[in-house]
Amino acid sequence: MKLILSFLCAAILFGCTSNKIATLAVQNVSTEPRENEMVEINVDPQWTTAPFILTDSTGKEIPYQLTYNNKLIFQASVPACSEARYQLKAGVPQKVDTIVTGNQYPERVDDIAWENDRIAFRTYGPALQASGEKAYGYDVWAKRVSHPVVAERYRLELKEGITYHKDNGNGCDFYKVGPTLGAGTAALMVADTLVYPYCYDTYEILDNGPLRFTVKLTYHPLKINTDTAVVETRLLSLDAGAQLNRVIVSYHGLSAATPLAAGIVLHDTTTNFQADADRGYIAYADPVDRDNGQLYLAAILPGGEVKSAQPVYFSAQEQKTRGANGHLLACTTYQPDSSFTYYWGAGWSKWGFATQDDWFNFVRKESAKKAEPMMVIVVE
């Protein structure tokens, strides 16, 4: 009888451990704790031969996503100078609510709009360009609820005539882009002059939630110095819980190193901005809107290669043409046959950032995080 019980115990123990696929360690080498930060690791083909769940050290199931480029992504919390362990186990994961999503809206001149639980964004498409309207940069849609709202805003605007430029309970679009870089678009420069990109030419949505949205955008050829057909490609992604998008920019057909700037349009001439070339970021507090509060913008260029970070103001004539005062620019150099990665995004005074100091502090900390990203390794 004891022998039978021993075999039963061994079988139960084996059953409890044999469903473990791998143990992952998320390492935080920084001196600041990291909370609910998205991390990623290349997927081992053996992990996906059957359904699996992801758990933390307490056994709590953690939502995850498998991305188009074969990454496992999930949100991790790790104390300063420490690591946290997560386990992959065989099993059917619980359904995950879609937090991040996006779409193209051909019914609204080919807009592409996307959002997470914090903020929403928009970029403009071929139909808008064909109309002759000038809108070059990224747009920001403020939101103050964690569930998706963009599709419903478009429906209300287009079907019922309820404008998304007014806050009807969950936020609105009150940001002004026009013929500028908007909320953080990058552009090449020729003789200290920005060569503005226009609307995207083609698009491909690669990830659409639940935790990451990724879209690939290509643009019409531009003339840059002696190169007559320079084609820009952007790989843009937004994660759950993030205020900032990550963009990987590349230029095909460019033959020489060329200045490049990531910029935020300035709608006034105040000093409500911070520009730190050493830390690689720019941040700006847009003027207060009487009805809707204040939007905050930022761009972070990790890697220590920012040549300058400063405001550049338009001439009086250009101010009239562009409907703005200038740009806050972070400048670097783009090398041919390479890619340039940076982050841009926004926050709102009615959803997480009561004051501009709250935003500036966030951007400083976020810049430090980008300089020391958490790493994920397989330990078992």
N, C-alpha and C positions, 0 to 999 in steps of 0.2 A: 504493500500500500504506500509506504514512504517513497519507494522507487517511482511509482506511478505519479505521486504528487510532485516529485522532483522533476520528472519529465514535463508535467503540465506547467509548472512554474517556469521552466526553461523555455517552453514553447510560447508562453505569454510574454516573457521578457524579450524573446526574439521578435515576436510580432510587434511589440512596442517600439523596438529600435530599428527594425529592418525597413520601416517606411521612411526613415530619414534619408534624404537625397544628398544634402550638403549643409555645412555650417559656414555662414558668412560672418566676417568681422568688419564692421564699419569703424574706421579709424579717424579720430579727430586730433590732429597734432597742434591745433591752435589753443590759445589760452582762454578762449570763450566757449561756453556751451553752445551746442547747435540743437535747435528744436524743430522737429518736423521738416527737416531739410531733405529735398529730393536727392537721392544718390542713385548710382547706376553701375552695373557690371555686365560684361559680355556674357551671354547665355551659353552655357555648356550644352551641346545637343542632347546629352544624356538626361538633362533636367526636364526636357519637354517630351519625353517618350510617353508620358502619361500625365494626367492632371496633377497639380501640386498646390500646396498652400504654403504661405510664409508666416512664421511666427516669431515674436520677440522672445526675450529671455524668460518672460513670465508665462509663455504659452499663448499669449494673445495673438489672434490672427491679424496680419497686417495686409492691407490692400496693396496690390502691385499691378504693373502693366508690362507687357512684352511689346517692345517698340518695333517699328519698321526695320530698324538697323540692328536688330538682334540684341537688344539690351533688356535687362531686367531692371526696372526702376521702382523705387518705393521711398516713402518718407521715413527718415530715421532721426532719432533723438540720441545725442551722445554727449556726455559731460566733457568739460575741457580736458585736454591732454589725456584722453582715454579712448576706449573703444566699447562698442556694443555688439552683441552677437545675435544673429538671426538664423533660424533654421528653415530649410526647405524640406517639406515632408510630402509624401504621396497623399493625395486627397483632393476632393473637389472644393475649390475655394468658394467662399460666400460671394453673392452678387455685390458688386461695387457700384455705388452711385456715381453717375457721371458728374465730375466736378469741372473738368476742362473740356471745352468743345468749340467748334468753329465751323463755318460754312461759307460758300460763295452765294451771293444773292444777286442773280442775274436780273431779277425784277427791280433791283435798286442799283442800276448802272454798274453791275459786276463787282460791287463791294465784296471784299472778304473781311469778315468780322469774327473775332474769337474772344474767349473769356475764360476766367477761372473763378474761384470763390472770392476773389479780392477785387478784380478790375476787368475791364473789357477794352478791346482795341479794334481798329479798323484800318485797312489800306484800300487804295482805290484801283479800279480796273479799266479794261479797254473801252467799255462803253462810256465812261466818264471822260476819258481822253478824247474819244471821238466827238464828244459834245463840245469840246473846246474849253470846258471849265478847267481852271488851273488849281490842282491840289496835289502837291508833290509828296508831302511827308506823311508820317503815321498820325492817326487820330486816336483820341482817348475817349472812352465812354465810362463815365463814373457809375459805380453801382454800390449799393449798400445792403445787399442780401447775398447769401452764399450760393444760392441755386442759379442755374442758367436763366438769363433774361433776354438775351440778344434777339433770338428768333421771334419771341413774342413782341418785342419792341418794333421789329420790322413789320410784323403782321398788323399791329395796331396802326402804325404809320401808313402803310400802303392799303390796307383793307378798310379801316374805320376812320382814318383821318385824325388819329390821336398822335400828335407829334412826339418823337423821342427827344426833342430839344427842351421839353419841359419835364420836370420830375413828377411823375405820377405815382410815386411810392417806393420805387427801387433804385432811383438814380436817373441820369439822363446824359445826353451829349451836349455839353456846353463849351467844348474846346474848339478853338479856331486854328485851322491849318493853313489854308490858302496856298499860294505859290511859295512855300517855305519848306524847311526840313521837318516842321511839325514837332512831334514828341520824341525825336531821337534818330531820325534817318541818317544814314551815312552817305557821303558823296565824295567823289574825287575832285581835286582842285587843279586848275591850270592858271599859273601866274597869280596865285592868291585869290582866284575867283572860283566859287563853287560851280561845278557842272551838275545841275540839278537832274536827278532821275525824274521820270514822269510816272505814269501808272504802270502796273505790271502788264506784261504781254501774255504769259502763260502761267498756269499754276497747277500744282498737284498736292492734294492733302494726303500726307503720309501717315500721320497719327491723329486720331480723333477721340481722345479720352480712353479711359476715364480719368487718367492722371496727367496726360500730356497731349498737347496739340502741336503738330508739326506740319508746316506747309513749305513747299519749295516754290519760289517765285523766280521767273526770268523776266528780263526787261529788254526793251528795244535797244538796238545798237546806238552807241554814242561816239562822237568824235572827241578823242583825248589827244591833244598835241597832234602828232603825225599819224596816230592810229585812228582809222576811220570806221572801225566796226568793233567797238569794245562792248561786250555783252556782260551785264551784271547778273549774277545768280545769288539769291538769298535763301538760306535754309533757316527758317524762323521757328522757334518752339517756345511754348509757355507751359509751365508746370503748375500743378495744384499748389496753393499756398504762396505763390511767388508774386511779387509786384513787378518784376522785371522779366522781359523776354530775352532769350539768347538768340543771337543772329550770327550765322557764319556767312560771310560775304566773300565772293570771289569774282574776279574780272577776267574774262577770256578775250584774248586779242590785244592785251596791253603789253607793250614791248619794253617798257622802262619803269623803274621805280617812280612812283607818283604820290604826291601828298594826298592824304585822305582825312576827312573830318567827320566825326559824329556830332550832330548838332541839335539843339533845342531852340525853337523860335522864342524870341523875347518880345513880349507884348507891352513892355514898358521900359523905362530907363532907370529903374530903381536898383538898389544893391541887394535885392532879394535872391541872390544866387551864391553858390560856392563853386570854385573851379580849382582843382588840385591836380596839377600835372604829375607830381611825384606819386600820389596815391592812385592816379588814373581815373578820376571821376569829375563829372560836372553835375550840378543839381540846381534847380530853379523853382521858385514859388511864383506861379502865374498870378496875375492880379485877382483880387477877390471879386467874385461875382455876387451881386447883391442878393440874388435869390438862391444861388446854389453853392455858395461857399468858395473854397479854393482848391485848385488842382496843383499838384506838385509833380515835377518831372525830373528824370535823371538818366544819365548814361555812364556806364562803367567800362573802361578799357583795360582789362587786366594784362599783365605781361611786362609792365615797366617800360613801354616804348612810346609814351605820350610825349610829344615834343613841346606842346603848349596847350594851355587850357585857359580860355579868356573870352570875354564878350567881344563881338565884332558888330558894329552898328552900321545900318544902312545909311546911304545918303538921303537927303530930304525927298528926292524924287523916288528913290527905291522904296522908301517907307510908304509912300502913297500907292505904289504899284503892288507891293506885297502885303499891305495892311498890317504891318508889324514894324518893330523898331530895329531888329537885328537878330543875330543868333549867338548863343553861347556854344562855343566850339571846343572840342577836344581833338587835337590834330596829331596824326602819326604819319608813317610812310608805308604805302602798300607796295609789296614786292611782286613782280610778275610771277605767274604760275604758283601762287600761294593762296592761302585763305586768311581772312581776318575775322576774329571772333570778338564780339563785344555784347554788352547787355544794355537794354534801355527799357524804360517803363514809367509808371506813374502811381501816385497815391491821391487820396481825397481827404479833405478835412472832415467829411461826414462819415468816414469809414476807416478808422484806424490811425489817422494822423491829425490830431486836433490843431497843431501849430506847425509852422514851417520848421521850427527847431526840431520837432519830432521827426520830420522828414529828413532833414540834413543829418541828424544823428543816425537814422536808419541807413542812409546811403553810405556814410563813412564805415559803418559796421559791415554793410554788405560788400563794400569794396575790399575790406580785409578778408572776408570769407572767400571771395573769388580768388584772392591771392593764395589762400590755403584751403583748397577744396578737400572735402572728406574723401577718403579712399575706401573701396570695398575689395576685400580679398577673400578667397576660399581658404579656410583653415582646416576643414575636415571633409 
